[in-house]
Amino acid sequence: MSSMSYNAAAGLSGMLKAGTRHMQEYGDDGSVVLRNIDACLQLSRLMLTSSLGPQGRCKLVVNHLQKIIVTADCTAILKEVQIQHPAANLLSMTVQKQKTECGDATNFCLSFAGELLWQTALLIQKMTWKQTAPEIIAGYHHSLKLCLDEFFPKTVALTINDLYKKENLLKIIRPVWQSKQYGTEDVMASLVADACMLVYPEGSKGSFPAASVRTVPILGSGVHQSVLIEGYVATRGLETVRKSASKCKIAIFASGVEASSTEAKGTVVMKNADDLKAYNKTEELKMQEIIQGLADAGIEVIVSGGAVSDMAMHFMDKYNMLCLRISSKWELRRLCQAVGATALVRLGTPLPEEMGYAETVKQQELGDRTVTVFVNSSGESKLATIVLRAFTRTLLADLERAVDDGVQVVAQAVKDCNRTGAARLCYGGGCTEMALSVRLQQAAQKVPGLQQYAMQAFAQALWVVPRTLAENAGHKAAPTLAFLQAAHSTSITAPPDSSVSICDLGIDIDEESSTNGICGMSACGVLDLVATKQSALRLAVDVVTTILKIDQIIMSKQAGGPNPSVQ
């Protein structure tokens, strides 16, 4: 009965397992809401806000495996660090979700969520509240609804109906690439656009196949030496003596090219040398029959998903064939997609519809790597490979992430075009955020009650993007934001029949000239997808309201190992 006893004086801790931590709203160590806000601010403002924009600063992260990562990518940093605080972990998971859905605006999602929590803390202290008032959450939801339904349609600067033209794709990809790898957008954005056009040709319907654009990082040379291959690139050389073939048929086997072994053990009694010769001859004749059958069918390239025996290699060289071994099943499926083949589980001659075809198969030397290139320029290829070149592995990893972001933003544009009839673009560089802030401040003045203070805090939090861009570019943030706000206020308050159109002024990241640190985003070609910004804004508000609703934290003891507090 001792296990069923309950110490009423111990309260909740008497009911929970030993080692469980419980933090409540009115504890001796302060408000749970304010402590959660402080943890999220440490994550967003002190660690990642300075990485926002093309002039953002990189972070050097050494993970638990002692691997060094140098990047300004928000998702890559959060993936490598181990976050223990539960509220900050919610913020990290939200950023990961934005990365999965849209591929871009992850740093905006994190920065805005952190700034909105900071504005909430100031509002709580100003009103001398002990906890989050329901009016704050209601005001945030009302502000989000106004931004998504009323204000965003007024900030649309360009709509693209035809996503099959390269110049239209460049308008979408270039700003995304500039925010990741500023200075290389002229070469790399064009490669990504060509790859997207290859896997999603004119007349394609449905969603964009983002997985059909792959990258192969090869150390050496410079970024401008990166190339696009209309097909597949294997990161290993050929096994046979012959190293190239043209207009060839391809057979792909999911298993190894070798003699099959029996499932049960057996004993073979050999009485003389003739028995030994006959035993080996049978296996040799069987392998020769298989390889000869492939050669008679016109197959010149054999791809194996497993081991290739020496005897099979001998007959492949005899019949002047090429052999490539790929151990990864995922890479094998990609090769099948590139050449139009079917991976066979049986070792034999494939049917005509199971064979693949390539214009050229050849082995090349790229840097210190030997690769095999499958080129299929007949227009039937559904796979594009971008061979990335750089002089450091950290830069190669950053380029891979930038290519993935560029492809994901095209997929988001195709989804937006299928849903609304056109891909909607708005001005970047803090222009859209300032326009939303000015409109929201004007709308807050018409709302009675305490919700107007929450709406003003929401509008003030939107300043985090232009302010951070100005600081990272070396401008004085206060006067730059003042000029930018005045310009947008003049544009919004202008009569509808006047000649004043949508204000395109944003932060000038290149140099501080007579324009007070601002310039026209239309002339610079800085455009962002409206759907991407809306998704980031929606996710940020959702995670903020979730964190603000938390009044108690109950953390169980970690499983396994000693108690960390005892060490």
SEKOL-426489 format. One record per residue (C-alpha): residue number from 0; x, y, z. Coordinates in steps of 0.05 Angstrom, whole numbers, padded with zeros to 5 digits, m for minus. Layout:
% SEKOL-426489
(NUM, (X, Y, Z))
...
END
This chain:
% SEKOL-426489
(0, (00000, 00000, 00000))
(1, (00060, 00046, 00006))
(2, (00062, 00054, m00070))
(3, (m00010, 00080, m00069))
(4, (00003, 00132, m00015))
(5, (m00004, 00206, m00032))
(6, (00029, 00265, 00003))
(7, (m00023, 00320, 00000))
(8, (00027, 00372, 00027))
(9, (00073, 00361, m00033))
(10, (00019, 00383, m00082))
(11, (00027, 00365, m00155))
(12, (00100, 00343, m00147))
(13, (00076, 00289, m00099))
(14, (00034, 00258, m00155))
(15, (00088, 00258, m00208))
(16, (00149, 00214, m00216))
(17, (00213, 00235, m00182))
(18, (00255, 00281, m00225))
(19, (00195, 00314, m00259))
(20, (00200, 00390, m00264))
(21, (00138, 00434, m00258))
(22, (00137, 00508, m00273))
(23, (00073, 00547, m00264))
(24, (00050, 00617, m00280))
(25, (00058, 00648, m00211))
(26, (00121, 00614, m00188))
(27, (00177, 00646, m00149))
(28, (00221, 00650, m00211))
(29, (00173, 00694, m00251))
(30, (00119, 00687, m00304))
(31, (00122, 00626, m00349))
(32, (00099, 00668, m00408))
(33, (00155, 00719, m00400))
(34, (00207, 00664, m00392))
(35, (00182, 00629, m00455))
(36, (00186, 00696, m00492))
(37, (00257, 00706, m00467))
(38, (00278, 00637, m00491))
(39, (00248, 00649, m00560))
(40, (00282, 00717, m00564))
(41, (00349, 00686, m00550))
(42, (00337, 00640, m00609))
(43, (00309, 00690, m00659))
(44, (00342, 00757, m00643))
(45, (00410, 00741, m00615))
(46, (00426, 00681, m00659))
(47, (00391, 00686, m00726))
(48, (00363, 00755, m00739))
(49, (00431, 00781, m00763))
(50, (00430, 00727, m00818))
(51, (00370, 00759, m00853))
(52, (00379, 00784, m00924))
(53, (00434, 00782, m00976))
(54, (00481, 00820, m00929))
(55, (00466, 00774, m00870))
(56, (00522, 00746, m00828))
(57, (00541, 00673, m00828))
(58, (00543, 00629, m00766))
(59, (00596, 00577, m00751))
(60, (00564, 00516, m00719))
(61, (00602, 00456, m00693))
(62, (00551, 00400, m00684))
(63, (00553, 00340, m00637))
(64, (00595, 00301, m00688))
(65, (00647, 00357, m00690))
(66, (00627, 00375, m00761))
(67, (00637, 00448, m00778))
(68, (00580, 00484, m00814))
(69, (00587, 00556, m00838))
(70, (00521, 00583, m00864))
(71, (00469, 00637, m00858))
(72, (00412, 00590, m00874))
(73, (00362, 00590, m00816))
(74, (00338, 00519, m00824))
(75, (00408, 00490, m00829))
(76, (00429, 00524, m00765))
(77, (00368, 00501, m00726))
(78, (00377, 00430, m00752))
(79, (00448, 00425, m00725))
(80, (00438, 00457, m00656))
(81, (00403, 00419, m00600))
(82, (00349, 00462, m00570))
(83, (00326, 00440, m00500))
(84, (00275, 00493, m00482))
(85, (00205, 00468, m00502))
(86, (00178, 00536, m00524))
(87, (00239, 00551, m00566))
(88, (00233, 00482, m00595))
(89, (00163, 00499, m00618))
(90, (00191, 00558, m00655))
(91, (00244, 00514, m00687))
(92, (00192, 00463, m00711))
(93, (00151, 00519, m00742))
(94, (00211, 00542, m00783))
(95, (00223, 00471, m00805))
(96, (00150, 00467, m00828))
(97, (00158, 00532, m00868))
(98, (00220, 00502, m00901))
(99, (00183, 00438, m00919))
(100, (00122, 00474, m00948))
(101, (00153, 00534, m00984))
(102, (00229, 00529, m00981))
(103, (00238, 00604, m00970))
(104, (00222, 00658, m00918))
(105, (00245, 00615, m00860))
(106, (00286, 00670, m00830))
(107, (00228, 00718, m00837))
(108, (00183, 00669, m00801))
(109, (00232, 00663, m00743))
(110, (00249, 00737, m00739))
(111, (00177, 00760, m00742))
(112, (00154, 00709, m00690))
(113, (00210, 00731, m00642))
(114, (00195, 00805, m00653))
(115, (00121, 00794, m00642))
(116, (00136, 00759, m00576))
(117, (00180, 00817, m00556))
(118, (00125, 00867, m00571))
(119, (00078, 00823, m00530))
(120, (00125, 00826, m00470))
(121, (00128, 00902, m00475))
(122, (00052, 00905, m00479))
(123, (00045, 00860, m00417))
(124, (00093, 00903, m00378))
(125, (00060, 00967, m00402))
(126, (m00009, 00944, m00381))
(127, (00019, 00913, m00316))
(128, (m00016, 00847, m00332))
(129, (00006, 00783, m00298))
(130, (m00011, 00740, m00358))
(131, (m00029, 00744, m00431))
(132, (m00097, 00778, m00438))
(133, (m00146, 00746, m00487))
(134, (m00149, 00813, m00523))
(135, (m00077, 00805, m00545))
(136, (m00089, 00738, m00579))
(137, (m00154, 00763, m00610))
(138, (m00118, 00825, m00636))
(139, (m00064, 00782, m00668))
(140, (m00114, 00738, m00703))
(141, (m00153, 00799, m00727))
(142, (m00089, 00830, m00753))
(143, (m00071, 00767, m00790))
(144, (m00139, 00763, m00822))
(145, (m00134, 00836, m00845))
(146, (m00065, 00824, m00875))
(147, (m00084, 00761, m00912))
(148, (m00153, 00781, m00937))
(149, (m00148, 00857, m00948))
(150, (m00076, 00883, m00947))
(151, (m00037, 00830, m00986))
(152, (m00081, 00836, m01049))
(153, (m00064, 00911, m01050))
(154, (00011, 00896, m01048))
(155, (00012, 00850, m01109))
(156, (00061, 00882, m01158))
(157, (00063, 00829, m01212))
(158, (00024, 00768, m01234))
(159, (00054, 00713, m01278))
(160, (00008, 00668, m01318))
(161, (00061, 00633, m01360))
(162, (00112, 00595, m01318))
(163, (00141, 00559, m01378))
(164, (00184, 00619, m01399))
(165, (00253, 00628, m01372))
(166, (00248, 00703, m01361))
(167, (00187, 00692, m01316))
(168, (00222, 00638, m01276))
(169, (00283, 00683, m01267))
(170, (00238, 00736, m01235))
(171, (00220, 00685, m01182))
(172, (00287, 00650, m01172))
(173, (00336, 00709, m01173))
(174, (00312, 00743, m01109))
(175, (00312, 00676, m01072))
(176, (00383, 00661, m01095))
(177, (00407, 00732, m01078))
(178, (00384, 00723, m01007))
(179, (00425, 00659, m01001))
(180, (00486, 00669, m01046))
(181, (00491, 00742, m01065))
(182, (00535, 00755, m01125))
(183, (00527, 00688, m01160))
(184, (00455, 00696, m01182))
(185, (00471, 00712, m01255))
(186, (00499, 00642, m01266))
(187, (00464, 00598, m01216))
(188, (00393, 00626, m01223))
(189, (00397, 00612, m01297))
(190, (00418, 00540, m01284))
(191, (00360, 00529, m01235))
(192, (00311, 00560, m01285))
(193, (00336, 00514, m01341))
(194, (00330, 00454, m01295))
(195, (00259, 00472, m01277))
(196, (00240, 00481, m01350))
(197, (00270, 00413, m01365))
(198, (00230, 00374, m01313))
(199, (00167, 00416, m01323))
(200, (00162, 00430, m01398))
(201, (00109, 00471, m01432))
(202, (00041, 00438, m01428))
(203, (00054, 00402, m01362))
(204, (m00004, 00397, m01314))
(205, (m00009, 00384, m01239))
(206, (00043, 00397, m01186))
(207, (00116, 00413, m01199))
(208, (00163, 00352, m01191))
(209, (00214, 00384, m01144))
(210, (00248, 00318, m01130))
(211, (00267, 00312, m01204))
(212, (00319, 00367, m01197))
(213, (00380, 00338, m01162))
(214, (00448, 00365, m01145))
(215, (00517, 00332, m01146))
(216, (00570, 00371, m01106))
(217, (00641, 00363, m01130))
(218, (00698, 00398, m01094))
(219, (00744, 00441, m01136))
(220, (00742, 00499, m01185))
(221, (00693, 00557, m01175))
(222, (00618, 00567, m01172))
(223, (00617, 00594, m01244))
(224, (00640, 00525, m01268))
(225, (00575, 00492, m01247))
(226, (00537, 00460, m01304))
(227, (00469, 00430, m01318))
(228, (00464, 00358, m01343))
(229, (00400, 00336, m01378))
(230, (00399, 00269, m01345))
(231, (00435, 00234, m01289))
(232, (00505, 00239, m01259))
(233, (00532, 00181, m01218))
(234, (00588, 00198, m01169))
(235, (00631, 00137, m01188))
(236, (00666, 00111, m01249))
(237, (00651, 00052, m01295))
(238, (00675, m00018, m01276))
(239, (00691, m00043, m01346))
(240, (00747, m00027, m01394))
(241, (00702, 00011, m01442))
(242, (00687, 00081, m01417))
(243, (00636, 00112, m01465))
(244, (00576, 00095, m01509))
(245, (00529, 00133, m01554))
(246, (00455, 00121, m01570))
(247, (00455, 00060, m01526))
(248, (00403, 00016, m01493))
(249, (00408, 00007, m01417))
(250, (00389, m00051, m01372))
(251, (00382, m00036, m01297))
(252, (00382, m00092, m01245))
(253, (00361, m00079, m01173))
(254, (00402, m00139, m01151))
(255, (00474, m00158, m01164))
(256, (00500, m00187, m01229))
(257, (00528, m00253, m01201))
(258, (00511, m00326, m01195))
(259, (00455, m00338, m01146))
(260, (00471, m00378, m01085))
(261, (00427, m00431, m01054))
(262, (00387, m00417, m00992))
(263, (00409, m00482, m00958))
(264, (00478, m00511, m00950))
(265, (00497, m00567, m00997))
(266, (00555, m00615, m01007))
(267, (00586, m00631, m01075))
(268, (00630, m00692, m01080))
(269, (00684, m00686, m01133))
(270, (00723, m00749, m01148))
(271, (00771, m00723, m01200))
(272, (00794, m00661, m01238))
(273, (00742, m00670, m01292))
(274, (00687, m00662, m01240))
(275, (00718, m00596, m01217))
(276, (00723, m00570, m01288))
(277, (00651, m00590, m01303))
(278, (00626, m00555, m01240))
(279, (00660, m00489, m01256))
(280, (00642, m00496, m01330))
(281, (00568, m00499, m01314))
(282, (00570, m00434, m01275))
(283, (00612, m00401, m01329))
(284, (00566, m00423, m01385))
(285, (00505, m00397, m01347))
(286, (00536, m00328, m01336))
(287, (00559, m00326, m01409))
(288, (00489, m00342, m01432))
(289, (00460, m00285, m01391))
(290, (00510, m00232, m01415))
(291, (00507, m00257, m01487))
(292, (00431, m00251, m01484))
(293, (00437, m00179, m01462))
(294, (00487, m00164, m01517))
(295, (00442, m00197, m01570))
(296, (00384, m00153, m01548))
(297, (00426, m00091, m01565))
(298, (00441, m00072, m01493))
(299, (00508, m00036, m01485))
(300, (00503, m00010, m01413))
(301, (00488, m00052, m01351))
(302, (00473, m00019, m01284))
(303, (00476, m00063, m01222))
(304, (00445, m00048, m01155))
(305, (00491, m00097, m01120))
(306, (00557, m00133, m01129))
(307, (00584, m00152, m01197))
(308, (00624, m00218, m01199))
(309, (00691, m00224, m01234))
(310, (00663, m00275, m01282))
(311, (00606, m00227, m01303))
(312, (00657, m00171, m01311))
(313, (00699, m00216, m01356))
(314, (00641, m00230, m01404))
(315, (00620, m00156, m01404))
(316, (00690, m00138, m01428))
(317, (00687, m00194, m01478))
(318, (00623, m00168, m01509))
(319, (00647, m00095, m01505))
(320, (00595, m00071, m01455))
(321, (00594, m00018, m01400))
(322, (00579, m00033, m01327))
(323, (00562, 00015, m01270))
(324, (00549, m00005, m01198))
(325, (00501, 00038, m01156))
(326, (00489, 00014, m01085))
(327, (00436, 00066, m01066))
(328, (00365, 00044, m01083))
(329, (00343, 00117, m01084))
(330, (00396, 00135, m01135))
(331, (00377, 00074, m01175))
(332, (00305, 00098, m01179))
(333, (00329, 00166, m01202))
(334, (00370, 00135, m01257))
(335, (00310, 00095, m01279))
(336, (00271, 00160, m01283))
(337, (00325, 00193, m01324))
(338, (00333, 00139, m01377))
(339, (00262, 00111, m01376))
(340, (00281, 00041, m01352))
(341, (00252, m00008, m01302))
(342, (00295, m00037, m01247))
(343, (00292, m00113, m01254))
(344, (00295, m00162, m01196))
(345, (00310, m00220, m01242))
(346, (00376, m00231, m01277))
(347, (00360, m00238, m01351))
(348, (00344, m00202, m01415))
(349, (00294, m00146, m01403))
(350, (00233, m00134, m01446))
(351, (00236, m00076, m01496))
(352, (00191, m00033, m01451))
(353, (00237, m00046, m01392))
(354, (00300, m00021, m01426))
(355, (00326, 00049, m01419))
(356, (00358, 00095, m01470))
(357, (00411, 00149, m01467))
(358, (00443, 00193, m01520))
(359, (00511, 00189, m01486))
(360, (00540, 00150, m01428))
(361, (00612, 00168, m01411))
(362, (00661, 00172, m01354))
(363, (00690, 00240, m01337))
(364, (00739, 00270, m01288))
(365, (00711, 00330, m01250))
(366, (00761, 00357, m01200))
(367, (00785, 00298, m01159))
(368, (00722, 00257, m01172))
(369, (00708, 00206, m01226))
(370, (00635, 00209, m01248))
(371, (00591, 00175, m01300))
(372, (00545, 00220, m01339))
(373, (00480, 00196, m01372))
(374, (00458, 00249, m01421))
(375, (00389, 00245, m01452))
(376, (00376, 00308, m01494))
(377, (00319, 00278, m01534))
(378, (00267, 00316, m01494))
(379, (00240, 00254, m01459))
(380, (00284, 00260, m01397))
(381, (00247, 00278, m01333))
(382, (00309, 00288, m01290))
(383, (00357, 00346, m01287))
(384, (00424, 00345, m01250))
(385, (00462, 00408, m01230))
(386, (00535, 00394, m01219))
(387, (00558, 00444, m01166))
(388, (00630, 00465, m01162))
(389, (00662, 00503, m01104))
(390, (00729, 00506, m01068))
(391, (00702, 00489, m00998))
(392, (00653, 00436, m00973))
(393, (00615, 00487, m00932))
(394, (00602, 00529, m00994))
(395, (00580, 00467, m01032))
(396, (00530, 00451, m00977))
(397, (00504, 00523, m00979))
(398, (00497, 00519, m01055))
(399, (00457, 00455, m01048))
(400, (00410, 00488, m01000))
(401, (00403, 00549, m01045))
(402, (00386, 00504, m01105))
(403, (00334, 00468, m01063))
(404, (00303, 00535, m01042))
(405, (00300, 00559, m01114))
(406, (00266, 00495, m01137))
(407, (00217, 00497, m01079))
(408, (00197, 00569, m01094))
(409, (00182, 00549, m01166))
(410, (00139, 00492, m01140))
(411, (00103, 00541, m01095))
(412, (00092, 00588, m01155))
(413, (00062, 00531, m01196))
(414, (00016, 00513, m01138))
(415, (m00006, 00586, m01131))
(416, (m00017, 00590, m01206))
(417, (m00060, 00527, m01205))
(418, (m00101, 00554, m01147))
(419, (m00111, 00627, m01166))
(420, (m00096, 00627, m01241))
(421, (m00031, 00666, m01235))
(422, (00031, 00668, m01191))
(423, (00027, 00731, m01149))
(424, (00090, 00771, m01132))
(425, (00101, 00829, m01085))
(426, (00161, 00873, m01074))
(427, (00216, 00849, m01027))
(428, (00270, 00887, m00989))
(429, (00223, 00904, m00931))
(430, (00175, 00940, m00978))
(431, (00115, 00894, m00967))
(432, (00126, 00890, m00892))
(433, (00127, 00965, m00886))
(434, (00064, 00972, m00929))
(435, (00028, 00921, m00885))
(436, (00052, 00957, m00822))
(437, (00027, 01025, m00845))
(438, (m00041, 00998, m00866))
(439, (m00048, 00959, m00802))
(440, (m00032, 01019, m00759))
(441, (m00086, 01059, m00794))
(442, (m00136, 01002, m00785))
(443, (m00118, 00995, m00710))
(444, (m00141, 01067, m00697))
(445, (m00212, 01047, m00717))
(446, (m00216, 00987, m00671))
(447, (m00244, 01000, m00601))
(448, (m00221, 00967, m00538))
(449, (m00155, 00934, m00520))
(450, (m00148, 00899, m00587))
(451, (m00121, 00961, m00619))
(452, (m00058, 00957, m00575))
(453, (m00046, 00885, m00599))
(454, (m00056, 00907, m00671))
(455, (m00006, 00964, m00662))
(456, (00044, 00914, m00632))
(457, (00033, 00869, m00693))
(458, (00046, 00927, m00740))
(459, (00109, 00947, m00701))
(460, (00135, 00875, m00704))
(461, (00133, 00877, m00780))
(462, (00188, 00929, m00777))
(463, (00238, 00875, m00760))
(464, (00250, 00859, m00833))
(465, (00267, 00929, m00860))
(466, (00304, 00946, m00795))
(467, (00348, 00884, m00798))
(468, (00362, 00893, m00873))
(469, (00383, 00965, m00860))
(470, (00428, 00946, m00802))
(471, (00461, 00889, m00841))
(472, (00472, 00935, m00901))
(473, (00507, 00987, m00856))
(474, (00453, 01039, m00857))
(475, (00428, 01079, m00797))
(476, (00364, 01042, m00781))
(477, (00324, 01098, m00749))
(478, (00327, 01151, m00805))
(479, (00322, 01098, m00859))
(480, (00258, 01069, m00830))
(481, (00230, 01139, m00820))
(482, (00239, 01156, m00894))
(483, (00211, 01088, m00915))
(484, (00150, 01095, m00871))
(485, (00136, 01166, m00896))
(486, (00140, 01143, m00968))
(487, (00091, 01086, m00957))
(488, (00044, 01130, m00917))
(489, (00042, 01180, m00974))
(490, (00027, 01125, m01024))
(491, (m00028, 01093, m00982))
(492, (m00063, 01159, m00965))
(493, (m00063, 01183, m01037))
(494, (m00131, 01188, m01071))
(495, (m00151, 01127, m01113))
(496, (m00155, 01169, m01177))
(497, (m00085, 01199, m01168))
(498, (m00024, 01178, m01208))
(499, (00009, 01147, m01147))
(500, (00014, 01071, m01155))
(501, (00039, 01017, m01108))
(502, (00099, 01042, m01071))
(503, (00160, 01000, m01089))
(504, (00210, 01031, m01041))
(505, (00252, 00983, m00999))
(506, (00320, 00978, m00966))
(507, (00380, 00990, m01011))
(508, (00430, 00936, m00992))
(509, (00485, 00957, m01039))
(510, (00504, 01028, m01019))
(511, (00477, 01087, m00980))
(512, (00466, 01143, m01030))
(513, (00424, 01205, m01033))
(514, (00361, 01162, m01027))
(515, (00371, 01156, m00951))
(516, (00384, 01081, m00955))
(517, (00322, 01064, m00996))
(518, (00311, 01050, m01069))
(519, (00259, 01023, m01117))
(520, (00250, 00948, m01115))
(521, (00219, 00947, m01184))
(522, (00283, 00972, m01216))
(523, (00325, 00922, m01176))
(524, (00279, 00864, m01193))
(525, (00269, 00844, m01120))
(526, (00204, 00805, m01118))
(527, (00176, 00754, m01069))
(528, (00120, 00705, m01075))
(529, (00057, 00728, m01039))
(530, (00039, 00655, m01022))
(531, (00107, 00645, m00988))
(532, (00101, 00708, m00946))
(533, (00030, 00691, m00927))
(534, (00050, 00621, m00905))
(535, (00108, 00648, m00862))
(536, (00063, 00701, m00831))
(537, (00008, 00650, m00816))
(538, (00056, 00600, m00784))
(539, (00090, 00654, m00743))
(540, (00025, 00679, m00714))
(541, (00002, 00608, m00699))
(542, (00065, 00591, m00660))
(543, (00063, 00658, m00623))
(544, (m00008, 00649, m00600))
(545, (00008, 00577, m00580))
(546, (00067, 00600, m00537))
(547, (00026, 00656, m00505))
(548, (m00028, 00607, m00483))
(549, (00021, 00566, m00442))
(550, (00016, 00579, m00367))
(551, (00049, 00516, m00341))
(552, (00107, 00472, m00363))
(553, (00113, 00399, m00339))
(554, (00178, 00365, m00359))
(555, (00187, 00291, m00344))
(556, (00254, 00263, m00325))
(557, (00296, 00243, m00384))
(558, (00298, 00169, m00398))
(559, (00364, 00133, m00387))
(560, (00428, 00157, m00354))
(561, (00437, 00193, m00288))
(562, (00398, 00255, m00268))
(563, (00432, 00316, m00301))
(564, (00418, 00358, m00239))
(565, (00458, 00310, m00196))
(566, (00521, 00313, m00239))
END
